[in-house]
């Protein structure tokens, strides 16, 4: 569930320097996701499966150079790495939150998890991810974690409404 900071006066959170930077980055990400002028989102065939809704690192850099009027690819890589570090998109197969100007696959993060929403994980969110991971492993890898199996019915009940937000 999303949490907002309720201890600060109204409008103070919106005017904070971090929030101003987040809004600028979110504007760029929204432009990246546009149907017409955005980065092409693809479904890529892997060895045994398909990977849906991915973008290439080189496409991100090219889009930034073209649409943000940047002249230096290093500047685009730096901005992209900052955006990845803040959680606006993430690499599919790597755990390092940096942008690479190659064929690395990335995916846009759901706006629910953007930093401007002041999101803090809860047990339900952990359960949702655990359920997704266990089901994913069971289906695609034919592998289950035996110590987590007894907790699956409880997690399914708690995370029933949360499963709709999984990307």
N, C-alpha and C positions, 0 to 999 in steps of 0.2 A: 504494500500500500504506500502511496505517496504521503510524505509528511512535509509540512511547511513549518517554518520557524514562526511560532505564534507569540514569542516573547518580545519581538521587536515591534515598534510602532508601525501602523499601516503605511505602506509606501517606502519604508526604510530599506526593506529587502530588495525592492525593485530598483532603487537608486544606488545600490552598492556597486563598487567597481567590478566585482566578479560578475554580478548579474548583467551589467552592461556588456562585458566581454562575451558572456554566454549568449546573449541576444544576438550579437553580431555574428558569432559562429553559427548559431541556429539559422540565421537568415541565409548564410552561405550554404549550409546543409540542405535547407529547403530548396534553394535554387539548384543544388546538385541533383535533387530527387525529382525535379520537374519532368513531366512526360516529354515535352518538346525539346527543350534546350539543356536537359540534364545529362547526367552520365548514364550510358546504357546499362541497364540491369539485365543480367543474363542468367540462364540456367545452364550449368556446365555438366557435361557427362564425365564422371570419374570412372575408375576401373570397374567397380561393381555397383555404383549408384549414381544418382544425379544430385548435384549441389544447387539448390534453388537460390535465386535472388542474390547473386554475387556481382561485384564490380572489381575491376582490375586496378592495381596500384598505378600502373602506367596511365590508365584512363583518368584517374583522379588527378594526377599531375598535369596531364594534357588539358583537362577541363579548367584547372586553376590557371594555367598559363594563358588560356584563351579567354575565359570569362572574367577573370579578376585582373586582367591587364598586367600580369607579371612577366618580367623578361628573363628572369633567372630561374632555372629548374630547382636550384638549391633552395631558393625562397619558397617555392611551392612545396617542396619536400618538408621544409621546416614547418610551414603552416599546417600541412597535412598531418605531420607527426604530433603537433600540438592538439589538433582536433581529435586524433585517435587517442591521445593520452587523456583527453577530457571525456572520452566515451561516446563520441558522435558516430564513429564507425570503428570496426574492429577486424583484425585479420582472422580468417577462418581456420587456418592450419598452424598458426604461430601464436605464442602467448606473449610476444613482445609487442607492446602497443606503439609501434612506429610505422611510418609509411615508407614503402619501398617502391622505387620507380621500375617495376618489373611486372611479371605475370602473377604476382601474389594476389590471392582472392581476399576480398574484404566484403563486409556486409554492414549496411546502415543499422544503427541501434534504434530501437523503438523509442519514440519521443517520451514515453512514460519514464524511461530510465535516464533522460538527459539531466545534467547537473542543475539546470535552472529549476527543476521540479523539487530540489532538495530531497531527493529520494534516499531513504535509509532502508536497508533490507530488514525484513521481519522473518519470523519462523515460517509463515505461510509462503513467502517468496522462496525461502530455502527449500521448503517442501515441494514447491512447484518445480524448481530446477531439478531436485533429486528425482522426482517422479518422471520428468521428461528424460533425464539421463538414464535412469534404470530402464524405462520403456525403449529408449533408443538403443541401448546396449542389447536388450533382449531381442529386438526386432532385427537390427542391422548387423550386430556382431554376434548374435546368438550367445550372449554372455549375461549372467545375472550375478548380483552381489547377494550371496545367501544370507548374510547378516541383516540386510535391509528388507528382505521379502516380507517378514511379519509386519512391518510398519506400512507397507504399501496401501492396504485398505484405509487406514487412518489418514494417510497423506492424500489419497484420492478424495475422501470426504472433505478435508480442509481445502484442498486446492481445486475443487470442482469449478468454481467461478474464475479462479485465477488462470486456468489453463488456456483461456481464450487469448491471453496476452502474449503467449509464447510465440516467438518469431521463428 
